Amino acid sequence: MNKAEQTKNKYLKSIYSVIQTELKQMVKQAESKPYTTQNNYGEYMKLLTTLTGQLGLDNSSQLLVMAGGNKQGILDARKILTA
């Protein structure tokens, strides 16, 4: 892992430590809804849209995965948002 990756990981961990309760709650709410899209990407699109303005798409995606979100659903939502 290079220096830039180490710095980014520290940054994400520090943000996560501050907002983990909220992120986990957001993920829990998304996952508790019936899947109406494959891997629940529709719900993750909503969450990413909410978080991206403050954190950026890459950081938001990684933080949602750290909070226990469906990784494939998050990746699918990212693809749609960046298309």
Buried (B, 14 or more C-beta within 10 A) or exposed (E): EEEEEEEBEEEBEEBBEEBBEEBBEBBEEBBEEEBEBEBBBBBBBEBBEEBBEEBEBEBBBBBBBBBEBBBEBBBBBBEEBEE
